Amino acid sequence: MLGKILVLAVTIAVILTVAAPSIHADIVLDTAFPTVKQSTRIHVTDDKDASVGGAEVTVTYRPGSAVERSSVVGTTSEAGTFAWTPSEAGIATIAATWIGNDDTQHTTSVNTSVKFDPTPVSGIIIMVIAGIVLIGGGLERVVSLLRRPEVE
């Protein structure tokens, strides 16, 4: 008898958990794939698509997916936005946490891929000059070997 009551209680608990309305909050980035050292705007909304002001924004960096490092980067404005400037390239998880009107803590997160900053023009010029010097030196060596008189 006690076993049947326990099974019934667990069944009811599972049904209530599955049937409970899910809270679907969201984080939207202005840039699909942000770039290191370039600011992007984050917009946090709750399950009713209302902007969430005062949400604490935490970023977890996983460069190379090996070592994880988290830090709180700020708080959303009353409009639910926050300007974020990524500091590292790789995979990053952006999480927002806030206390809702029902005095419960809500959290939402999104994974994004942070790109490296673009190659500076000076770096490209240096690579081209190095290539010219390397190829020029190789060509000069081949020409000098071909001009060498044959020894009989």
C-alpha positions as CSV (number, residue, x, y, z in Angstrom):
1,M,0.0,0.0,0.0
2,L,2.8,2.4,0.9
3,G,4.6,1.5,-2.3
4,K,1.5,2.4,-4.4
5,I,1.1,5.8,-2.6
6,L,4.8,6.5,-3.3
7,V,4.5,5.6,-7.0
8,L,1.4,7.8,-7.2
9,A,3.1,10.7,-5.6
10,V,6.1,10.5,-7.9
11,T,3.8,10.2,-10.9
12,I,1.9,13.3,-9.9
13,A,5.2,15.2,-9.3
14,V,6.5,14.2,-12.7
15,I,3.2,15.3,-14.4
16,L,3.2,18.6,-12.6
17,T,6.9,19.2,-13.6
18,V,6.2,18.5,-17.2
19,A,3.0,20.4,-17.4
20,A,4.4,23.5,-15.7
21,P,4.8,26.5,-17.9
22,S,8.4,27.0,-19.0
23,I,10.1,30.3,-18.7
24,H,11.8,31.2,-21.9
25,A,13.9,34.3,-21.5
26,D,16.3,35.3,-24.2
27,I,19.6,37.1,-24.9
28,V,20.1,38.6,-28.4
29,L,23.4,40.0,-29.7
30,D,23.5,42.8,-32.3
31,T,26.4,40.9,-33.9
32,A,26.0,37.2,-34.6
33,F,29.8,36.6,-34.2
34,P,31.3,39.4,-32.2
35,T,35.0,40.4,-32.7
36,V,37.6,40.9,-30.0
37,K,38.0,44.5,-29.0
38,Q,34.8,45.6,-30.9
39,S,31.8,46.5,-28.8
40,T,28.4,44.8,-29.4
41,R,25.1,45.3,-27.8
42,I,23.3,42.6,-25.7
43,H,19.6,42.7,-25.3
44,V,18.0,40.7,-22.5
45,T,14.2,39.8,-22.5
46,D,12.1,37.8,-20.2
47,D,9.5,35.1,-21.0
48,K,7.0,37.8,-22.0
49,D,9.5,39.4,-24.4
50,A,9.8,42.4,-22.1
51,S,13.2,44.0,-21.7
52,V,14.9,43.1,-18.4
53,G,16.6,46.0,-16.7
54,G,19.1,45.4,-13.8
55,A,20.1,41.9,-15.0
56,E,23.7,41.0,-14.0
57,V,25.6,39.9,-17.1
58,T,28.3,37.3,-16.8
59,V,30.6,36.1,-19.5
60,T,32.4,32.8,-19.4
61,Y,35.3,32.5,-21.9
62,R,36.5,29.1,-23.1
63,P,39.3,29.8,-25.5
64,G,40.2,26.5,-27.2
65,S,37.4,25.0,-25.1
66,A,40.0,24.0,-22.5
67,V,40.1,26.4,-19.6
68,E,37.0,28.2,-18.4
69,R,37.1,31.7,-16.9
70,S,34.0,33.7,-15.8
71,S,33.6,37.3,-14.9
72,V,30.7,39.7,-14.3
73,V,30.9,42.3,-17.0
74,G,28.1,44.6,-16.0
75,T,24.4,45.2,-15.5
76,T,21.7,45.8,-18.2
77,S,20.1,49.2,-18.4
78,E,16.4,49.8,-17.9
79,A,15.9,49.1,-21.6
80,G,17.5,45.7,-21.1
81,T,20.6,46.4,-23.0
82,F,24.3,46.3,-22.2
83,A,27.4,47.1,-24.4
84,W,29.9,44.3,-24.2
85,T,33.4,44.3,-25.7
86,P,34.9,40.8,-25.9
87,S,38.4,40.5,-24.6
88,E,39.2,37.0,-25.9
89,A,38.6,35.0,-29.0
90,G,36.9,31.6,-28.8
91,I,33.7,30.3,-27.4
92,A,31.9,32.5,-24.9
93,T,28.8,32.0,-22.8
94,I,26.8,35.1,-22.0
95,A,24.5,34.7,-19.0
96,A,22.0,37.2,-17.5
97,T,20.6,36.8,-14.0
98,W,17.9,38.8,-12.4
99,I,15.2,38.8,-9.7
100,G,11.7,38.7,-11.3
101,N,8.5,40.3,-10.1
102,D,7.7,37.0,-8.3
103,D,10.9,37.4,-6.2
104,T,12.5,34.4,-7.9
105,Q,15.9,34.3,-9.6
106,H,15.8,33.9,-13.4
107,T,18.7,33.1,-15.6
108,T,19.2,32.8,-19.3
109,S,22.3,32.3,-21.4
110,V,23.5,32.1,-25.0
111,N,26.7,30.6,-26.5
112,T,28.5,32.6,-29.1
113,S,31.8,32.4,-31.0
114,V,34.1,35.4,-30.7
115,K,36.3,36.1,-33.7
116,F,39.9,37.4,-33.6
117,D,40.3,41.1,-34.5
118,P,41.2,41.7,-38.2
119,T,44.8,41.6,-39.3
120,P,46.2,45.1,-39.3
121,V,47.4,46.6,-42.7
122,S,51.0,47.0,-41.3
123,G,51.1,43.2,-40.6
124,I,50.1,42.4,-44.2
125,I,52.8,44.8,-45.5
126,I,55.5,43.2,-43.4
127,M,54.4,39.7,-44.6
128,V,54.6,40.8,-48.3
129,I,58.0,42.3,-47.8
130,A,59.3,39.2,-46.0
131,G,57.9,37.1,-48.9
132,I,59.6,39.2,-51.5
133,V,63.0,39.0,-49.6
134,L,62.6,35.3,-49.2
135,I,61.7,34.6,-52.8
136,G,64.3,37.1,-54.1
137,G,67.0,35.5,-52.1
138,G,66.1,32.0,-53.3
139,L,66.0,33.2,-56.9
140,E,69.4,34.9,-56.5
141,R,70.9,31.7,-55.2
142,V,69.5,29.6,-58.1
143,V,70.8,32.0,-60.7
144,S,74.2,32.0,-59.1
145,L,74.3,28.2,-59.2
146,L,73.3,28.1,-62.8
147,R,76.0,30.7,-63.8
148,R,78.8,28.7,-62.1
149,P,81.3,27.3,-64.6
150,E,81.4,23.6,-64.9
151,V,84.5,21.9,-63.7
152,E,85.9,19.1,-65.9
